Amino acid sequence: LGLWGEFIRGMAKQKTVLARRLRRKQTPHEATMWALLRDRRLMGYKFYRQFVIEGFIADFCCRSHHLVIELDGGGHANTTQRKYDSARDAVIKQAGYRVARFWNSELAENSDGVLQCIIDILNQRAVKY
């Protein structure tokens, strides 16, 4: 692969380092979601946090069911960020993942509803395959 391969490996390593940093400095909403998902607490499904997919870092990922969960704060409401999120989601979907986005406020006000939505999405995958 030569120089190009070294460049790609270097970029992947940088993303991994960044993902580790993000795990250590998670937001309060990410901490809440992680407490609900970690250790197979959601119906036995295995989730990863700050998981690298196609050069992007997903907040949470269930690899076995190809589901990415994103928690969005108010910064995701502006037009520029929404366009970026849309393009990012398209790349992640192209890699075979589904993307479920929830507002931080949704999680704070109705965590049971958010979890039920995630379960419904996971069950859709289980039925299809």
C-alpha positions in Angstrom: 0.0 0.0 0.0 3.0 2.3 0.4 2.6 5.9 1.3 -1.2 5.9 0.8 -1.6 2.9 3.2 0.5 4.6 5.8 -1.6 7.7 5.5 -4.9 5.7 5.9 -3.5 3.8 8.9 -2.4 7.1 10.5 -5.8 8.6 10.0 -7.5 5.5 11.5 -5.2 5.7 14.5 -6.0 9.4 15.0 -9.7 8.6 15.0 -9.2 5.8 17.6 -7.3 8.1 19.8 -10.0 10.7 19.5 -12.7 8.1 20.3 -10.9 7.2 23.5 -10.6 10.8 24.5 -14.4 11.3 23.8 -15.2 8.2 26.0 -13.3 9.8 28.9 -15.0 13.2 28.4 -18.5 12.2 27.7 -21.4 14.6 28.1 -23.9 14.1 30.9 -26.5 12.8 28.4 -24.0 10.4 26.9 -23.2 9.2 30.4 -27.0 8.6 31.0 -27.4 6.7 27.8 -24.3 4.6 28.4 -25.6 3.7 31.9 -28.7 2.3 30.1 -26.9 0.5 27.3 -23.7 -0.8 28.8 -23.1 -4.4 29.9 -25.9 -5.7 27.7 -28.4 -4.0 29.9 -30.9 -3.3 27.1 -32.3 -6.8 26.4 -28.9 -8.4 26.1 -27.8 -6.3 23.1 -24.1 -5.4 23.0 -23.4 -1.7 22.5 -20.1 0.2 22.0 -19.6 3.9 22.6 -17.6 6.3 20.5 -17.3 3.7 17.8 -15.4 4.5 14.6 -17.3 3.8 11.3 -16.0 5.0 8.0 -13.9 7.7 9.6 -16.8 9.1 11.7 -17.2 8.5 15.4 -20.7 7.3 16.4 -22.0 8.0 19.9 -23.2 4.4 20.3 -23.3 1.3 18.1 -24.8 -2.1 18.2 -22.6 -3.9 15.7 -24.6 -7.1 15.6 -27.7 -5.2 14.4 -25.9 -2.5 12.5 -27.5 0.3 14.5 -25.9 3.6 15.3 -27.5 5.8 18.0 -26.7 9.5 18.1 -27.5 12.0 20.8 -27.9 15.5 19.6 -27.8 18.7 21.6 -29.0 22.1 20.5 -26.0 22.7 18.3 -27.4 20.1 15.9 -30.5 22.3 15.2 -28.7 24.8 13.0 -28.8 24.4 9.2 -25.0 23.9 8.8 -24.8 21.2 11.4 -28.0 19.5 10.0 -26.4 19.3 6.6 -23.2 17.9 8.1 -25.2 15.3 10.1 -27.2 14.3 7.0 -24.0 13.8 4.9 -22.4 11.9 7.8 -25.5 9.7 8.2 -25.4 8.9 4.5 -21.8 7.6 4.7 -22.7 5.5 7.8 -25.8 4.1 6.1 -23.7 3.3 3.0 -21.5 1.2 5.4 -24.7 -0.8 6.2 -25.8 0.8 9.4 -29.1 2.4 10.4 -28.9 5.7 12.3 -31.3 6.7 15.1 -31.0 10.2 16.3 -32.4 11.5 19.6 -32.4 14.9 21.1 -30.7 15.2 24.5 -33.9 16.6 25.9 -35.8 13.5 24.7 -33.5 11.3 26.7 -33.7 13.5 29.7 -37.5 13.8 29.6 -38.5 10.3 28.4 -35.7 7.8 28.6 -38.1 4.9 28.7 -39.6 6.1 25.4 -36.2 6.5 23.8 -35.2 2.9 25.0 -38.5 1.5 23.6 -37.8 3.2 20.3 -34.3 1.6 20.2 -35.8 -1.8 21.1 -38.4 -1.5 18.3 -35.6 -0.7 15.8 -33.5 -3.6 17.0 -36.5 -5.9 16.8 -37.2 -4.8 13.2 -33.7 -6.0 12.3 -34.3 -9.3 14.1 -37.5 -9.9 12.2 -36.1 -9.0 8.8 -33.1 -11.3 9.0 
